[in-house]
Amino acid sequence: MKSKSKLDKWFLLTWKKICLIIISWFVAVILHNFVYGIFKKYYDARGGDEAFFFIIAIIIIPIYFIFSITYSLFWLIKRKKKHK
């Protein structure tokens, strides 16, 4: 069996990773709303919002997903060329 590179380990998409990405996104959204709800008075008094889980859900997870799709497509193309 061929060993996988570190990039393959982190960026090559499998159904398990796709499910994990979707679940992670939902958890980040729920935690964003939960933390904001708990500290609403604090955020209202200072004019802010809970940003950590919001940034994870809106920026980090989608960027990771896009990189994973791109890496997986290049991996498939490279694999097809190698087998021809």
C-alpha positions as CSV (number, residue, x, y, z in Angstrom):
1,M,0.0,0.0,0.0
2,K,1.3,3.4,-0.9
3,S,1.7,5.8,1.9
4,K,-0.1,9.1,1.7
5,S,1.7,12.4,1.9
6,K,0.7,15.0,4.5
7,L,-1.1,17.0,1.9
8,D,-3.2,14.0,1.0
9,K,-3.9,13.4,4.6
10,W,-5.2,17.0,5.1
11,F,-6.7,18.0,1.8
12,L,-7.8,14.9,-0.1
13,L,-11.6,14.7,0.2
14,T,-13.4,11.6,1.3
15,W,-17.0,11.2,2.3
16,K,-15.9,11.1,5.9
17,K,-14.2,14.5,5.6
18,I,-17.1,16.0,3.7
19,C,-19.4,15.0,6.6
20,L,-16.9,16.3,9.1
21,I,-16.8,19.7,7.3
22,I,-20.6,20.0,7.2
23,I,-20.9,19.1,10.9
24,S,-18.1,21.5,11.8
25,W,-19.8,24.3,10.0
26,F,-23.1,23.6,11.8
27,V,-21.3,23.4,15.2
28,A,-19.5,26.7,14.6
29,V,-22.8,28.4,13.7
30,I,-24.6,27.0,16.7
31,L,-21.7,28.0,19.0
32,H,-21.6,31.5,17.6
33,N,-25.3,31.9,18.4
34,F,-25.0,30.2,21.8
35,V,-22.1,32.4,22.9
36,Y,-23.7,35.5,21.6
37,G,-27.0,34.6,23.4
38,I,-25.2,34.0,26.7
39,F,-23.2,37.2,26.6
40,K,-25.8,39.4,24.8
41,K,-25.9,42.1,27.5
42,Y,-22.1,42.3,27.4
43,Y,-22.0,42.6,23.6
44,D,-24.9,45.1,23.5
45,A,-23.3,47.3,26.1
46,R,-20.0,47.4,24.1
47,G,-21.5,47.4,20.6
48,G,-19.8,44.1,19.5
49,D,-20.6,40.6,18.6
50,E,-19.0,37.2,19.0
51,A,-16.5,36.9,16.2
52,F,-14.4,33.7,16.8
53,F,-17.0,31.1,15.8
54,F,-18.4,33.4,13.1
55,I,-15.0,33.7,11.4
56,I,-14.6,29.9,11.6
57,A,-18.0,29.3,10.0
58,I,-18.0,32.0,7.4
59,I,-14.3,32.2,6.4
60,I,-12.1,29.3,7.6
61,I,-14.3,26.2,6.9
62,P,-15.3,27.4,3.4
63,I,-11.7,28.2,2.5
64,Y,-10.6,24.8,3.7
65,F,-13.4,23.2,1.6
66,I,-12.4,25.1,-1.5
67,F,-8.7,24.1,-1.1
68,S,-9.7,20.5,-0.5
69,I,-11.9,20.4,-3.6
70,T,-9.1,22.0,-5.7
71,Y,-6.5,19.6,-4.3
72,S,-8.7,16.6,-4.9
73,L,-9.4,17.6,-8.5
74,F,-5.7,18.1,-9.2
75,W,-5.0,14.7,-7.5
76,L,-7.6,13.0,-9.7
77,I,-6.3,14.6,-12.9
78,K,-2.7,13.7,-12.0
79,R,-3.8,10.1,-11.2
80,K,-5.6,9.8,-14.5
81,K,-2.6,11.0,-16.5
82,K,-0.4,8.6,-14.6
83,H,-2.6,5.6,-15.5
84,K,-2.7,6.4,-19.3
